């Protein structure tokens, strides 16, 4: 078990950082956690040591907007990108430089605005397309330009026979047909995952068990 506790300072929220989402990189050595107050805390976990790297702040999208939480995070398969589904109805993507170093850096792209807030994210294996599931049950697709650091809305659905999606599927769409049980509604399935051989599904909590409270993380 590795533990990190934030020092309470004048800049720390009164209740501490309340984590509401989190994701491991595929190598298992970078962790990102979204907070209820629109921050992303980045850690490395190497050699049994959990080290805090940086706090990425996402400011309100305009002067009248409320501060909202980061709903979901996911790294691309090669850990060159981090996507953050945000309750302000934007998808934020970050380019990651020197991911294997002691101090990975994150550069934010132009936000990708949705009609409703995105709640789940999935990259293609090559990192050229990302799709989101939104709160109004739309699946939105975006082509990604890493050089320009921007995404372009894709009006048509990529051919599933020609498109290979990385890691866990979204909780809706063609990848997860059959998961909803009789009598369930849209609030009854909160996450889904596949085994590495893609034979078995599980809608239980993933293997990373994160206890979150007032700035403390216990990772198992």
C-alpha positions as CSV (number, residue, x, y, z in Angstrom):
1,X,0.0,0.0,0.0
2,X,1.2,3.5,-0.9
3,X,-0.2,6.7,0.7
4,X,0.0,10.4,-0.1
5,X,-1.5,13.1,2.1
6,X,-1.7,16.7,0.9
7,X,-0.5,19.4,3.1
8,X,-3.3,21.8,4.0
9,X,-2.4,25.4,2.9
10,X,-4.2,28.6,2.2
11,X,-4.6,27.4,-1.4
12,X,-6.1,24.1,-0.5
13,X,-10.0,23.8,-0.6
14,X,-11.5,23.9,2.9
15,X,-12.6,20.3,2.7
16,X,-9.5,19.1,1.0
17,X,-9.3,17.8,-2.6
18,X,-12.3,15.5,-3.1
19,X,-11.5,13.0,-5.8
20,X,-14.4,11.8,-7.9
21,X,-12.6,10.0,-10.8
22,X,-9.3,8.4,-11.5
23,X,-7.3,6.3,-14.0
24,X,-4.0,4.5,-14.3
25,X,-1.8,4.7,-17.4
26,X,-1.4,1.4,-19.2
27,X,2.1,0.9,-17.8
28,X,0.7,1.5,-14.3
29,X,3.2,4.1,-13.4
30,X,1.2,7.4,-13.8
31,X,-2.1,8.0,-12.0
32,X,-4.5,10.9,-12.6
33,X,-7.4,11.8,-10.3
34,X,-10.2,14.3,-11.0
35,X,-11.6,16.5,-8.3
36,X,-15.0,17.9,-7.5
37,X,-13.4,21.4,-7.8
38,X,-12.2,21.0,-11.4
39,X,-8.6,19.9,-10.8
40,X,-6.6,16.9,-12.0
41,X,-4.0,15.6,-9.6
42,X,-1.1,13.7,-11.3
43,X,1.0,11.1,-9.5
44,X,3.7,8.6,-10.4
45,X,3.9,5.2,-8.8
46,X,7.3,3.7,-9.3
47,X,9.3,1.3,-7.2
48,X,6.5,1.2,-4.6
49,X,6.6,5.0,-4.1
50,X,3.6,7.2,-4.8
51,X,4.8,10.7,-5.7
52,X,2.7,13.8,-6.4
53,X,3.7,15.5,-9.7
54,X,1.3,18.3,-10.4
55,X,-2.2,19.7,-10.1
56,X,-3.8,20.7,-13.4
57,X,-6.5,23.3,-13.0
58,X,-9.4,23.6,-15.4
59,X,-10.9,27.1,-14.9
60,X,-14.6,27.8,-15.4
61,X,-15.4,28.1,-19.1
62,X,-16.7,31.7,-18.6
63,X,-17.0,34.2,-15.8
64,X,-20.6,33.2,-15.0
65,X,-20.0,29.4,-15.0
66,X,-19.9,27.4,-11.8
67,X,-16.9,25.3,-10.8
68,X,-17.8,21.7,-11.7
69,X,-16.1,18.3,-11.3
70,X,-14.0,16.1,-13.6
71,X,-16.4,13.2,-14.4
72,X,-14.0,10.7,-16.0
73,X,-10.3,10.3,-17.0
74,X,-8.5,8.0,-19.4
75,X,-5.0,7.7,-20.8
76,X,-4.4,6.8,-24.4
77,X,-2.9,3.3,-25.0
78,X,0.6,4.7,-25.4
79,X,0.3,7.3,-22.6
80,X,0.9,10.2,-24.9
81,X,-2.6,11.7,-24.2
82,X,-4.9,12.1,-21.2
83,X,-8.6,12.8,-21.8
84,X,-10.8,14.4,-19.1
85,X,-14.6,14.3,-19.4
86,X,-15.8,17.4,-17.5
87,X,-19.2,18.3,-16.1
88,X,-18.9,21.7,-17.8
89,X,-19.8,19.9,-21.1
90,X,-16.3,19.9,-22.4
91,X,-13.8,17.2,-23.2
92,X,-10.2,18.3,-22.3
93,X,-7.3,16.5,-23.8
94,X,-3.6,16.9,-22.7
95,X,-0.5,16.0,-24.5
96,X,2.0,14.2,-22.2
97,X,5.7,14.8,-22.7
98,X,8.4,12.7,-21.1
99,X,5.9,10.2,-19.7
100,X,8.7,7.9,-18.5
101,X,10.6,10.6,-16.7
102,X,10.5,11.7,-13.1
103,X,8.5,14.8,-14.1
104,X,6.0,14.2,-16.9
105,X,4.5,17.4,-18.4
106,X,0.9,18.0,-19.6
107,X,-0.2,20.5,-22.2
108,X,-3.9,21.2,-22.6
109,X,-5.6,21.3,-26.0
110,X,-8.4,23.4,-27.2
111,X,-11.6,22.2,-25.3
112,X,-14.0,20.1,-27.3
113,X,-17.5,21.3,-26.5
114,X,-20.5,18.9,-26.2
115,X,-24.3,19.5,-26.1
116,X,-24.4,17.6,-22.8
117,X,-21.6,16.8,-20.4
118,X,-19.4,13.8,-21.4
119,X,-19.2,11.1,-18.7
120,X,-17.0,8.5,-20.3
121,X,-14.1,8.4,-22.8
122,X,-12.4,5.9,-25.1
123,X,-9.4,6.3,-27.5
124,X,-8.7,4.3,-30.6
125,X,-5.5,2.2,-30.3
126,X,-3.6,4.6,-32.5
127,X,-4.8,7.7,-30.5
128,X,-6.2,9.4,-33.7
129,X,-9.9,9.3,-32.6
130,X,-11.6,9.6,-29.3
131,X,-15.3,9.0,-28.5
132,X,-17.3,10.1,-25.5
133,X,-20.6,9.1,-23.9
134,X,-22.6,12.1,-22.8
135,X,-25.4,12.6,-20.2
136,X,-28.0,12.7,-23.0
137,X,-26.8,9.2,-24.2
138,X,-25.1,10.5,-27.3
139,X,-21.8,8.9,-28.4
140,X,-19.7,11.7,-29.9
141,X,-16.6,11.0,-32.0
142,X,-13.6,13.4,-32.5
143,X,-10.6,13.1,-34.7
144,X,-7.4,14.2,-32.9
145,X,-4.6,16.3,-34.3
146,X,-1.7,16.1,-31.9
147,X,0.4,18.6,-33.8
148,X,-2.3,21.3,-33.7
149,X,-3.5,20.1,-30.3
150,X,-7.1,20.2,-31.3
151,X,-10.0,17.8,-31.9
152,X,-12.6,18.0,-34.8
153,X,-16.1,16.7,-34.4
154,X,-16.7,13.7,-36.6
155,X,-20.3,13.7,-37.8
156,X,-20.3,10.1,-38.9
157,X,-19.6,7.0,-36.8
158,X,-16.3,5.2,-37.6
159,X,-16.8,1.8,-39.2
160,X,-16.4,-0.7,-36.2
161,X,-14.9,-3.3,-38.6
162,X,-12.0,-0.9,-39.4
163,X,-11.6,0.9,-36.1
164,X,-9.9,-0.7,-33.1
165,X,-10.7,0.8,-29.8
166,X,-8.3,0.6,-26.9
167,X,-8.8,-0.6,-23.3
168,X,-12.2,-0.6,-21.6
169,X,-15.3,0.2,-23.6
170,X,-17.8,3.0,-23.0
171,X,-20.8,2.0,-20.9
172,X,-23.1,2.3,-23.9
173,X,-22.9,1.7,-27.6
174,X,-22.1,-1.4,-29.7
175,X,-19.2,-2.4,-27.4
176,X,-21.5,-3.1,-24.5
177,X,-24.8,-4.5,-25.9
178,X,-26.3,-7.0,-23.5
179,X,-24.9,-5.6,-20.3
180,X,-28.1,-3.9,-19.2
181,X,-30.3,-6.4,-17.3
182,X,-34.1,-6.6,-17.3
183,X,-35.6,-3.7,-15.2
184,X,-32.5,-1.6,-15.3
185,X,-32.5,2.1,-16.4
186,X,-29.6,4.4,-17.3
187,X,-28.5,4.9,-13.7
188,X,-28.0,1.2,-12.9
189,X,-24.7,0.6,-14.9
190,X,-21.9,3.0,-13.9
191,X,-18.8,1.3,-15.4
192,X,-17.8,-1.7,-17.5
193,X,-14.6,-3.5,-18.3
194,X,-13.4,-6.5,-20.4
195,X,-10.8,-9.1,-19.6
196,X,-7.6,-9.0,-21.7
197,X,-9.0,-11.8,-23.9
198,X,-12.3,-9.8,-24.3
199,X,-14.3,-12.9,-23.3
200,X,-15.8,-11.8,-20.0
201,X,-17.5,-8.6,-19.0
202,X,-17.7,-7.2,-15.5
203,X,-19.7,-4.2,-14.2
204,X,-18.1,-4.4,-10.8
205,X,-15.6,-1.8,-9.5
206,X,-12.2,-2.2,-11.3
207,X,-9.2,-3.7,-9.6
208,X,-7.8,-0.4,-8.5
209,X,-9.5,0.3,-5.2
210,X,-9.1,4.0,-4.4
211,X,-10.2,5.3,-1.0
212,X,-10.7,9.1,-1.4
213,X,-11.2,11.5,1.4
214,X,-10.0,15.1,2.2
215,X,-6.7,14.9,0.3
216,X,-5.6,11.3,1.1
217,X,-5.2,8.5,-1.4
218,X,-4.7,4.9,-0.5
219,X,-3.9,2.8,-3.6
220,X,-4.0,-0.9,-3.5
